[in-house]
Amino acid sequence: MVRSVTRPLWAVVIVLLAVYIGGSHQQQCTTPTRLRGRCISIYECDSILNFFKDRLLTWEERDFLQRSQCTGATSGRAPYVCCPGNGASPVVAPTATVRPNTAAPASDVSQQLAGGLLPNPKKNECGTSIGIRIYGGENADIDEYPWLAMLQYENRKLERKYSCGGSLINQRYVITAAHCVIGEVERKEGKLVGVRLGEYNTNTEIDCVQEDQEQICADPPIDAGVESSLPHPQYDEASHAHDIALVRLAQTIQYTDFVKPVCLPLTDFRASTEGEVNYVTGFGRTLKGSRSVIKQKLGIKVYDHARCQEKYATKNAVITANQICAGGEFAKDSCHGDSGGPLMKLQKVWFLEGVVSYGNRCGLEDWPGIYTHVPAYMDWVRSNIRAAFRIIGPAFVVLLLLLGPEQAVHCQDNCRTPDHRDGICRPLKQCPSINEEYFESDRVLTEDEIGFLQQLKCKTKEVTICCPDGVMTSDRNLTSERGSLPDPKEWKCGLDTLSDRIIGGNATALDEFPWYALLQYRSKKGTLAFNCGGSLINSRYVLTAAHCLANKKIDDGETLVSVRLGEHNTATEKDCVDSSESMEEDCADPPQNFGIEEQIVHPGYDKNGLYQHNDIALIRLDKDAQINNYVLPVCLPPSNFIPTAPNVNITVVGFGHTGRQRHSGIKQKAMIPIFPRTECEKKWEKANIIEQQLCAGGLFGVDSCSGDSGGPLMVRRLYWIQEGIVSYGNQCALEGWPGIYTRVSSYIDWIKENIRQ
């Protein structure tokens, strides 16, 4: 790779200062050395031009040129600088300069930066761009706007395409438009699967530009997977209200000259007013083609807000105070390919003031584009990227284990983990399952996970943890709960082995999801069949759907006769699988069968109603379940439970349709995304979806189906929590049609009131 840190004058000046701005007269300005000056073309400012001519520049001189940029001039060629009126030559001071103490208190700044999760504009940790074009714009420089992100989508044919933009705001998050993560873009382009950073020319693998006799090349682009996406909870597709979203990347991004974060507005940010010039960047439509292969840039003026509201009112659109209007000049606009991209303002560093939302066609005279105004959403951004703990590396592990509460496992070699597995005391690096799950993924850990790691500490001279890898646990020796719900903190629920797919799914491991219950019915003709599922929630109660206990078939003579726990394969009397570690088979304990002592249907459920509201029920077994590795209760949502966000995957399990046969003989599992509520309500417009329900799925060929009615929808948060109960759907695994689930957290009080000793 050929690359230069410093450049000759003509290259550097254009790189640092290329600013395309409209206006009608020269503007007064102040130079970096606080002299009065005029904002004019650098080619008309002899003092600056001659000072930097024909030589390499230091970092201090590059910084001086950046701070000399100004806006408002139109005469002459871009770029524009603040040229001192007395013709004084630049005085370039060292970078460490003393500034007036006007900063906010450290605690306030820390709070605004989400406890350090966001870069600090005051310390130039963001928004620094060495070098500004889109529709009617011009090519950006190779290292200009290094926060621009390209969002990649994959359709059902596994074809991938870039269709939206975004802005990197820290090492794990990109801000984009909500309509880029849910709604029309995903319906047309497919699922959001990746983010590309550091791209300049989509036609070349290595991006290079020629400046004078020197070739300057960028580092290869960074491609990151998508861990999750979070649209604003109040986003409305029809009105474009609250059109903002966060995308969490699946890896931590290492900053380079070509990949850096943009700054987010702090409380002292001065919002742009009418006539001020802001900038957009992206790979959207240009005058010559539908998409640009080279990153573009464009300066556009902020549009009068009241006038913007009047314009869009004629289109029955409401423009709110949380939106900003910009553009409105013929053939100058951000266009479809730039949706979600940045609207930026230069205040010493670049701030993200807006997110490209929508407009009236593209580049129309006197029709500004509409942008989500980022300052209005900073509290939401901060609250959704903030976390109590972040793993930094192995050194933090040692510190964590040494300084954590004294809850060590008392052992020398053999030990037992908090979640009741046998193990051996080993250094962290020798325990792949713990190291990979909690440390190498570089993700934010919850307080529960931190507590779990502290409890793993062995009482040995060296710092070791109780590692379950390679150690067989014959029996967890768990005690059962009857008159109450098991406490997740005591590791009495939600435990299972790890493995990886109902329709499009995978068979589960023998002891995976050991709370799953099969409900057996006898038809009027005497035929026995498992037609519903459920979940063991303590040693005596199973949670299921109300429609499994109250329906037309039961009215016509079908009877619920038994419940089976600990089943893995309904076609075999004894469930066994080949051992991965020996020539012998691993076999489960025999399934446990129970009679029905009591059926409790939620009083708000109406089996004859139009809607399946309150579709939840309890079954009291005729005897206590024997808790073992293959029969164990699931955890129910605690009082502080946070529902899974839209587009984040969640797990369903059961013996329903597999896509190839009516029912699966082997317990199956599938990962499906939580479906955005507003989208779900539109799909199920006549079903009257309520807060006590949630939507999930909508992926072709992946869903829970009729045989899984009453079964669990679960999320793993150190232990498995049942978030939903399978209620109903539109046929089975149809593209764009999510299934409807009863939201368990809404019924915890009712459950507690109806379980007894």
KOLPAFI-686441 format. One record per residue (C-alpha): residue in three letters; x, y, z. Coordinates in steps of 0.1 Angstrom, whole numbers, padded with zeros to 4 digits, always signed. Layout:
# KOLPAFI-686441
ALAXYZ ...
# end
This chain:
# KOLPAFI-686441
MET+0000+0000+0000 VAL+0013+0035-0009 ARG+0003+0062+0015 SER+0017+0095+0027 VAL+0011+0111+0060 THR+0019+0146+0048 ARG+0012+0160+0013 PRO+0024+0188-0009 LEU+0004+0221-0007 TRP-0019+0218-0036 ALA-0031+0183-0026 VAL-0033+0191+0011 VAL-0051+0224+0008 ILE-0078+0208-0014 VAL-0080+0178+0008 LEU-0083+0197+0040 LEU-0106+0225+0029 ALA-0128+0215+0000 VAL-0161+0230+0009 TYR-0189+0236-0017 ILE-0211+0264-0005 GLY-0238+0287-0020 GLY-0243+0323-0010 SER-0242+0358-0023 HIS-0215+0378-0005 GLN-0183+0376+0015 GLN-0187+0369+0052 GLN-0168+0384+0081 CYS-0149+0358+0101 THR-0122+0352+0128 THR-0090+0333+0120 PRO-0076+0306+0144 THR-0053+0333+0158 ARG-0083+0355+0165 LEU-0077+0381+0137 ARG-0105+0397+0118 GLY-0109+0384+0083 ARG-0130+0377+0053 CYS-0143+0343+0042 ILE-0129+0340+0006 SER-0114+0314-0017 ILE-0080+0301-0006 TYR-0068+0311-0041 GLU-0076+0347-0033 CYS-0058+0347+0001 ASP-0021+0352-0007 SER-0010+0351+0029 ILE-0023+0316+0035 LEU-0016+0303+0000 ASN+0021+0315-0001 PHE+0028+0303+0035 PHE+0018+0267+0027 LYS+0030+0265-0009 ASP+0052+0237-0022 ARG+0062+0219+0009 LEU+0051+0191+0032 LEU+0028+0200+0061 THR+0031+0191+0098 TRP+0002+0179+0118 GLU+0000+0213+0135 GLU-0003+0230+0101 ARG-0029+0205+0089 ASP-0049+0214+0121 PHE-0045+0251+0114 LEU-0059+0247+0079 GLN-0088+0227+0092 ARG-0096+0255+0117 SER-0093+0281+0090 GLN-0123+0267+0071 CYS-0152+0290+0069 THR-0187+0291+0054 GLY-0207+0317+0036 ALA-0185+0327+0007 THR-0195+0322-0030 SER-0170+0342-0050 GLY-0141+0323-0064 ARG-0132+0287-0062 ALA-0137+0264-0033 PRO-0122+0258-0008 TYR-0128+0288+0014 VAL-0107+0301+0043 CYS-0108+0329+0068 CYS-0082+0353+0053 PRO-0068+0378+0077 GLY-0076+0414+0067 ASN-0041+0427+0074 GLY-0024+0402+0052 ALA-0006+0386+0082 SER+0010+0352+0076 PRO-0004+0323+0096 VAL+0011+0317+0131 VAL+0009+0279+0137 ALA+0010+0272+0174 PRO+0018+0238+0189 THR-0013+0215+0192 ALA-0013+0217+0230 THR-0029+0251+0235 VAL-0045+0266+0265 ARG-0082+0271+0261 PRO-0106+0292+0283 ASN-0123+0271+0310 THR-0158+0271+0296 ALA-0164+0234+0297 ALA-0193+0218+0315 PRO-0186+0199+0348 ALA-0169+0166+0342 SER-0199+0146+0356 ASP-0223+0164+0332 VAL-0201+0158+0302 SER-0197+0121+0313 GLN-0234+0118+0315 GLN-0239+0134+0280 LEU-0213+0109+0266 ALA-0232+0079+0281 GLY-0205+0073+0307 GLY-0177+0072+0281 LEU-0195+0051+0255 LEU-0196+0081+0231 PRO-0165+0099+0219 ASN-0158+0134+0233 PRO-0161+0163+0208 LYS-0142+0185+0232 LYS-0111+0162+0229 ASN-0114+0158+0191 GLU-0122+0121+0196 CYS-0148+0124+0168 GLY-0159+0144+0138 THR-0124+0150+0124 SER-0124+0148+0086 ILE-0092+0157+0067 GLY-0109+0169+0038 ILE-0171+0179+0012 ARG-0208+0160-0027 ILE-0243+0137-0037 TYR-0271+0148-0061 GLY-0256+0179-0078 GLY-0225+0174-0056 GLU-0190+0163-0063 ASN-0167+0134-0053 ALA-0156+0134-0017 ASP-0119+0130-0009 ILE-0107+0095-0001 ASP-0105+0101+0037 GLU-0134+0126+0040 TYR-0163+0117+0063 PRO-0148+0085+0076 TRP-0180+0078+0097 LEU-0201+0071+0066 ALA-0216+0036+0068 MET-0232+0015+0040 LEU-0260-0008+0051 GLN-0261-0042+0033 TYR-0293-0063+0028 GLU-0298-0099+0018 ASN-0330-0111+0000 ARG-0345-0145-0001 LYS-0323-0155-0031 LEU-0293-0148-0008 GLU-0284-0118-0030 ARG-0268-0089-0012 LYS-0272-0052-0019 TYR-0263-0018-0003 SER-0294+0004+0000 CYS-0291+0027+0030 GLY-0265+0049+0047 GLY-0256+0055+0083 SER-0231+0072+0106 LEU-0206+0055+0129 ILE-0210+0070+0164 ASN-0186+0048+0184 GLN-0168+0015+0180 ARG-0200-0006+0181 TYR-0229+0016+0170 VAL-0242+0032+0137 ILE-0271+0057+0136 THR-0294+0054+0107 ALA-0331+0059+0098 ALA-0357+0036+0113 HIS-0371+0030+0078 CYS-0337+0015+0070 VAL-0341-0013+0096 ILE-0379-0020+0094 GLY-0405-0014+0068 GLU-0402-0007+0031 VAL-0365-0011+0027 GLU-0364-0045+0043 ARG-0396-0056+0023 LYS-0379-0046-0009 GLU-0343-0054-0003 GLY-0344-0081+0024 LYS-0329-0084+0059 LEU-0302-0061+0072 VAL-0271-0083+0075 GLY-0240-0061+0074 VAL-0224-0027+0076 ARG-0194-0015+0055 LEU-0172+0013+0068 GLY-0143+0031+0051 GLU-0156+0027+0016 TYR-0147+0052-0011 ASN-0151+0035-0045 THR-0174+0006-0047 ASN-0159-0006-0080 THR-0124-0011-0066 GLU-0111-0035-0039 ILE-0084-0011-0028 ASP-0093+0026-0031 CYS-0066+0049-0044 VAL-0064+0085-0057 GLN-0037+0102-0077 GLU-0024+0135-0064 ASP+0003+0151-0084 GLN+0029+0123-0088 GLU+0018+0105-0057 GLN-0007+0076-0053 ILE-0026+0077-0020 CYS-0044+0045-0010 ALA-0069+0038+0017 ASP-0070+0008+0040 PRO-0094-0019+0029 PRO-0131-0013+0039 ILE-0142-0029+0071 ASP-0172-0052+0068 ALA-0191-0059+0101 GLY-0221-0081+0108 VAL-0252-0068+0125 GLU-0257-0079+0161 SER-0290-0061+0165 SER-0310-0031+0153 LEU-0332-0009+0173 PRO-0357+0015+0156 HIS-0372+0042+0178 PRO-0402+0028+0196 GLN-0425+0056+0184 TYR-0414+0053+0147 ASP-0444+0055+0124 GLU-0438+0045+0088 ALA-0468+0064+0074 SER-0459+0098+0089 HIS-0421+0093+0090 ALA-0422+0104+0127 HIS-0392+0095+0149 ASP-0373+0081+0119 ILE-0342+0071+0137 ALA-0325+0038+0146 LEU-0294+0023+0162 VAL-0275-0006+0146 ARG-0253-0025+0170 LEU-0223-0041+0151 ALA-0213-0076+0157 GLN-0176-0066+0163 THR-0157-0037+0178 ILE-0144-0014+0151 GLN-0108-0003+0152 TYR-0104+0034+0141 THR-0081+0043+0113 ASP-0076+0074+0091 PHE-0105+0061+0070 VAL-0129+0049+0097 LYS-0137+0073+0125 PRO-0169+0083+0145 VAL-0189+0115+0139 CYS-0197+0136+0170 LEU-0232+0137+0184 PRO-0246+0170+0197 LEU-0241+0178+0233 THR-0262+0203+0253 ASP-0241+0232+0241 PHE-0247+0223+0205 ARG-0261+0253+0184 ALA-0288+0240+0161 SER-0287+0253+0126 THR-0310+0281+0115 GLU-0324+0291+0081 GLY-0298+0298+0055 GLU-0269+0280+0073 VAL-0251+0254+0052 ASN-0250+0218+0063 TYR-0235+0189+0044 VAL-0248+0155+0033 THR-0226+0126+0020 GLY-0233+0092+0006 PHE-0234+0070-0025 GLY-0269+0081-0037 ARG-0283+0092-0070 THR-0262+0117-0091 LEU-0272+0137-0122 LYS-0255+0112-0144 GLY-0266+0079-0129 SER-0289+0061-0105 ARG-0261+0053-0081 SER-0226+0068-0076 VAL-0197+0044-0072 ILE-0177+0071-0055 LYS-0186+0087-0022 GLN-0203+0120-0028 LYS-0208+0152-0009 LEU-0230+0183-0011 GLY-0236+0215+0008 ILE-0272+0224+0013 LYS-0289+0253+0031 VAL-0312+0248+0061 TYR-0348+0256+0051 ASP-0372+0278+0070 HIS-0391+0255+0093 ALA-0425+0273+0091 ARG-0423+0274+0053 CYS-0413+0237+0052 GLN-0444+0229+0073 GLU-0466+0248+0050 LYS-0451+0231+0019 TYR-0455+0196+0032 ALA-0490+0203+0046 THR-0501+0204+0010 LYS-0490+0168+0008 ASN-0508+0160+0040 ALA-0475+0155+0059 VAL-0468+0169+0093 ILE-0434+0183+0100 THR-0425+0184+0137 ALA-0400+0201+0159 ASN-0380+0169+0159 GLN-0373+0172+0122 ILE-0352+0197+0103 CYS-0356+0207+0066 ALA-0327+0214+0043 GLY-0321+0217+0006 GLY-0348+0229-0019 GLU-0324+0240-0046 PHE-0329+0224-0081 ALA-0309+0192-0086 LYS-0292+0195-0052 ASP-0305+0169-0027 SER-0298+0137-0009 CYS-0316+0109-0026 HIS-0329+0074-0021 GLY-0295+0057-0018 ASP-0286+0081+0010 SER-0315+0072+0033 GLY-0303+0070+0069 GLY-0271+0089+0060 PRO-0258+0120+0078 LEU-0267+0157+0077 MET-0236+0173+0092 LYS-0227+0206+0107 LEU-0191+0218+0112 GLN-0185+0234+0147 LYS-0148+0229+0149 VAL-0155+0192+0145 TRP-0183+0176+0125 PHE-0215+0169+0143 LEU-0244+0147+0132 GLU-0273+0171+0132 GLY-0297+0152+0110 VAL-0305+0117+0096 VAL-0318+0116+0060 SER-0355+0106+0062 TYR-0376+0115+0032 GLY-0386+0142+0006 ASN-0409+0150-0022 ARG-0391+0132-0050 CYS-0355+0142-0055 GLY-0338+0175-0061 LEU-0370+0195-0068 GLU-0368+0233-0067 ASP-0382+0247-0034 TRP-0389+0213-0020 PRO-0365+0207+0009 GLY-0356+0172+0022 ILE-0367+0161+0056 TYR-0342+0150+0082 THR-0347+0136+0117 HIS-0332+0162+0141 VAL-0306+0142+0161 PRO-0304+0167+0191 ALA-0340+0158+0199 TYR-0331+0121+0203 MET-0299+0123+0223 ASP-0316+0110+0255 TRP-0329+0080+0236 VAL-0295+0073+0220 ARG-0277+0075+0253 SER-0301+0053+0271 ASN-0299+0026+0244 ILE-0262+0023+0242 ARG-0254+0027+0279 ALA-0243-0004+0298 ALA-0231-0010+0333 PHE-0201-0030+0323 ARG-0179-0036+0293 ILE-0153-0063+0290 ILE-0119-0048+0279 GLY-0097-0079+0280 PRO-0081-0106+0301 ALA-0066-0081+0325 PHE-0101-0070+0334 VAL-0110-0106+0341 VAL-0082-0110+0367 LEU-0093-0077+0383 LEU-0129-0088+0383 LEU-0121-0121+0399 LEU-0097-0107+0425 LEU-0118-0077+0436 GLY-0153-0092+0433 PRO-0174-0102+0462 GLU-0162-0133+0482 GLN-0185-0159+0466 ALA-0157-0182+0455 VAL-0162-0219+0448 HIS-0145-0238+0476 CYS-0124-0264+0458 GLN-0089-0273+0446 ASP-0094-0292+0414 ASN-0129-0305+0411 CYS-0156-0279+0414 ARG-0192-0270+0407 THR-0204-0240+0387 PRO-0232-0216+0399 ASP-0255-0232+0373 HIS-0249-0267+0388 ARG-0224-0282+0364 ASP-0194-0302+0374 GLY-0161-0286+0365 ILE-0123-0283+0370 CYS-0105-0252+0383 ARG-0086-0238+0353 PRO-0071-0205+0342 LEU-0096-0186+0320 LYS-0076-0191+0288 GLN-0079-0228+0293 CYS-0117-0226+0294 PRO-0129-0219+0259 SER-0167-0219+0266 ILE-0164-0191+0292 ASN-0136-0172+0275 GLU-0154-0171+0241 GLU-0189-0165+0255 TYR-0180-0136+0278 PHE-0147-0121+0268 GLU-0136-0127+0232 SER-0170-0114+0219 ASP-0161-0080+0233 ARG-0197-0073+0242 VAL-0213-0055+0270 LEU-0221-0077+0300 THR-0251-0075+0323 GLU-0249-0073+0360 ASP-0262-0109+0362 GLU-0233-0121+0340 ILE-0208-0102+0360 GLY-0222-0119+0392 PHE-0220-0153+0375 LEU-0183-0147+0366 GLN-0175-0137+0401 GLN-0191-0169+0414 LEU-0170-0189+0390 LYS-0138-0180+0409 CYS-0121-0210+0425 LYS-0105-0208+0459 THR-0070-0216+0446 LYS-0036-0199+0449 GLU-0036-0189+0413 VAL-0066-0171+0397 THR-0087-0198+0382 ILE-0123-0204+0374 CYS-0146-0234+0376 CYS-0146-0246+0340 PRO-0173-0272+0329 ASP-0155-0279+0296 GLY-0149-0316+0290 VAL-0165-0325+0324 MET-0196-0346+0324 THR-0223-0336+0348 SER-0243-0367+0357 ASP-0269-0349+0379 ARG-0275-0312+0387 ASN-0290-0323+0420 LEU-0316-0295+0419 THR-0344-0291+0444 SER-0379-0284+0432 GLU-0404-0256+0439 ARG-0441-0263+0442 GLY-0460-0233+0457 SER-0439-0206+0442 LEU-0418-0198+0411 PRO-0381-0208+0411 ASP-0356-0180+0417 PRO-0333-0175+0387 LYS-0306-0160+0410 GLU-0304-0194+0426 TRP-0300-0212+0393 LYS-0332-0233+0397 CYS-0347-0226+0363 GLY-0338-0218+0327 LEU-0308-0241+0325 ASP-0299-0263+0295 THR-0270-0274+0273 LEU-0259-0253+0244 SER-0265-0266+0209 ASP-0278-0246+0173 ARG-0328-0246+0143 ILE-0395-0261+0142 ILE-0395-0250+0104 GLY-0361-0243+0091 GLY-0349-0253+0125 ASN-0325-0278+0141 ALA-0331-0307+0164 THR-0323-0300+0200 ALA-0299-0317+0222 LEU-0312-0344+0246 ASP-0313-0320+0276 GLU-0320-0288+0258 PHE-0351-0269+0268 PRO-0360-0294+0295 TRP-0391-0275+0305 TYR-0409-0283+0273 ALA-0442-0301+0279 LEU-0463-0321+0255 LEU-0501-0320+0260 GLN-0518-0352+0249 TYR-0555-0353+0238 ARG-0580-0381+0232 SER-0603-0375+0203 LYS-0640-0385+0201 LYS-0628-0417+0183 GLY-0603-0425+0210 THR-0572-0416+0191 LEU-0543-0401+0212 ALA-0523-0373+0199 PHE-0499-0345+0211 ASN-0517-0313+0198 CYS-0503-0286+0221 GLY-0472-0276+0240 GLY-0464-0259+0272 SER-0437-0251+0297 LEU-0430-0264+0332 ILE-0427-0233+0355 ASN-0423-0252+0388 SER-0426-0288+0399 ARG-0464-0288+0398 TYR-0475-0263+0371 VAL-0473-0261+0333 LEU-0479-0228+0315 THR-0497-0230+0281 ALA-0522-0212+0259 ALA-0559-0208+0269 HIS-0570-0220+0235 CYS-0553-0254+0242 LEU-0578-0259+0271 ALA-0609-0241+0257 ASN-0618-0246+0221 LYS-0644-0260+0197 LYS-0628-0295+0196 ILE-0630-0298+0233 ASP-0666-0287+0232 ASP-0672-0314+0207 GLY-0657-0341+0229 GLU-0619-0340+0226 THR-0603-0344+0260 LEU-0569-0333+0275 VAL-0557-0365+0292 SER-0521-0361+0301 VAL-0489-0341+0301 ARG-0455-0354+0292 LEU-0422-0339+0303 GLY-0386-0348+0293 GLU-0395-0360+0258 HIS-0369-0357+0230 ASN-0381-0381+0203 THR-0417-0393+0203 ALA-0408-0422+0180 THR-0386-0439+0205 GLU-0392-0453+0240 LYS-0357-0444+0251 ASP-0341-0413+0238 CYS-0304-0417+0229 VAL-0279-0399+0207 ASP-0244-0409+0197 SER-0218-0395+0221 SER-0193-0371+0206 GLU-0166-0382+0231 SER-0170-0420+0231 MET-0183-0449+0211 GLU-0212-0452+0235 GLU-0247-0436+0233 ASP-0258-0408+0256 CYS-0293-0416+0268 ALA-0319-0394+0286 ASP-0339-0405+0316 PRO-0373-0418+0307 PRO-0400-0392+0300 GLN-0424-0384+0329 ASN-0462-0386+0323 PHE-0488-0368+0344 GLY-0525-0367+0348 ILE-0544-0334+0351 GLU-0554-0323+0385 GLU-0567-0288+0375 GLN-0570-0266+0344 ILE-0570-0228+0350 VAL-0580-0207+0320 HIS-0575-0169+0322 PRO-0609-0154+0330 GLY-0604-0128+0303 TYR-0601-0153+0275 ASP-0631-0157+0252 LYS-0629-0189+0232 ASN-0658-0176+0210 GLY-0644-0141+0206 LEU-0630-0125+0175 TYR-0596-0119+0192 GLN-0574-0143+0212 HIS-0567-0119+0239 ASN-0555-0132+0273 ASP-0546-0165+0256 ILE-0529-0180+0287 ALA-0536-0209+0310 LEU-0522-0231+0338 ILE-0523-0268+0342 ARG-0518-0283+0377 LEU-0503-0318+0374 ASP-0515-0346+0395 LYS-0481-0351+0412 ASP-0447-0333+0414 ALA-0423-0335+0385 GLN-0390-0351+0394 ILE-0364-0325+0386 ASN-0333-0338+0367 ASN-0311-0330+0337 TYR-0341-0336+0314 VAL-0369-0321+0334 LEU-0364-0286+0347 PRO-0386-0254+0349 VAL-0381-0224+0327 CYS-0376-0189+0343 LEU-0404-0164+0340 PRO-0397-0127+0335 PRO-0386-0108+0366 SER-0401-0075+0376 ASN-0372-0056+0359 PHE-0375-0076+0327 ILE-0368-0056+0295 PRO-0387-0069+0265 THR-0366-0081+0235 ALA-0361-0052+0210 PRO-0375-0054+0175 ASN-0354-0074+0149 VAL-0335-0091+0177 ASN-0337-0129+0175 ILE-0356-0150+0200 THR-0361-0188+0203 VAL-0392-0210+0198 VAL-0392-0247+0205 GLY-0416-0276+0199 PHE-0427-0307+0179 GLY-0447-0288+0153 HIS-0444-0287+0115 THR-0409-0289+0101 GLY-0418-0280+0065 ARG-0414-0316+0053 GLN-0439-0334+0075 ARG-0470-0328+0096 HIS-0452-0331+0129 SER-0416-0335+0139 GLY-0408-0366+0159 ILE-0378-0348+0175 LYS-0380-0316+0196 GLN-0371-0287+0173 LYS-0359-0251+0178 ALA-0358-0220+0157 MET-0345-0185+0159 ILE-0370-0158+0148 PRO-0369-0120+0151 ILE-0392-0099+0172 PHE-0414-0081+0147 PRO-0418-0043+0150 ARG-0451-0036+0167 THR-0463-0009+0143 GLU-0457-0032+0113 CYS-0474-0061+0131 GLU-0505-0040+0139 LYS-0508-0031+0102 LYS-0505-0067+0091 TRP-0530-0078+0117 GLU-0552-0048+0114 LYS-0584-0067+0121 ALA-0570-0087+0150 ASN-0567-0058+0174 ILE-0532-0066+0188 ILE-0529-0054+0224 GLU-0500-0046+0248 GLN-0504-0081+0263 GLN-0493-0096+0230 LEU-0461-0096+0210 CYS-0452-0104+0174 ALA-0423-0125+0162 GLY-0412-0142+0130 GLY-0423-0132+0095 LEU-0394-0150+0078 PHE-0402-0174+0050 GLY-0400-0211+0062 VAL-0391-0203+0098 ASP-0419-0202+0123 SER-0437-0220+0151 CYS-0468-0237+0138 SER-0500-0253+0149 GLY-0484-0282+0167 ASP-0465-0258+0189 SER-0496-0239+0202 GLY-0490-0231+0239 GLY-0453-0236+0236 PRO-0426-0211+0248 LEU-0410-0182+0230 MET-0378-0176+0249 VAL-0348-0153+0253 ARG-0315-0163+0268 ARG-0301-0138+0293 LEU-0276-0160+0311 TYR-0306-0183+0318 TRP-0336-0189+0296 ILE-0366-0167+0302 GLN-0400-0174+0287 GLU-0411-0142+0270 GLY-0441-0154+0251 ILE-0466-0182+0245 VAL-0474-0194+0210 SER-0510-0181+0203 TYR-0518-0180+0166 GLY-0507-0170+0131 ASN-0516-0166+0094 GLN-0511-0202+0081 CYS-0475-0212+0087 ALA-0441-0195+0081 LEU-0454-0170+0055 GLU-0430-0142+0045 GLY-0439-0110+0062 TRP-0466-0125+0085 PRO-0454-0127+0121 GLY-0469-0151+0146 ILE-0488-0137+0176 TYR-0477-0146+0211 THR-0491-0139+0246 ARG-0467-0116+0265 VAL-0459-0136+0297 SER-0446-0106+0316 SER-0481-0091+0315 TYR-0495-0120+0335 ILE-0469-0127+0363 ASP-0493-0115+0390 TRP-0521-0137+0377 ILE-0498-0167+0376 LYS-0486-0161+0411 GLU-0521-0158+0424 ASN-0532-0191+0408 ILE-0503-0215+0418 ARG-0505-0232+0452 GLN-0487-0258+0472 
# end
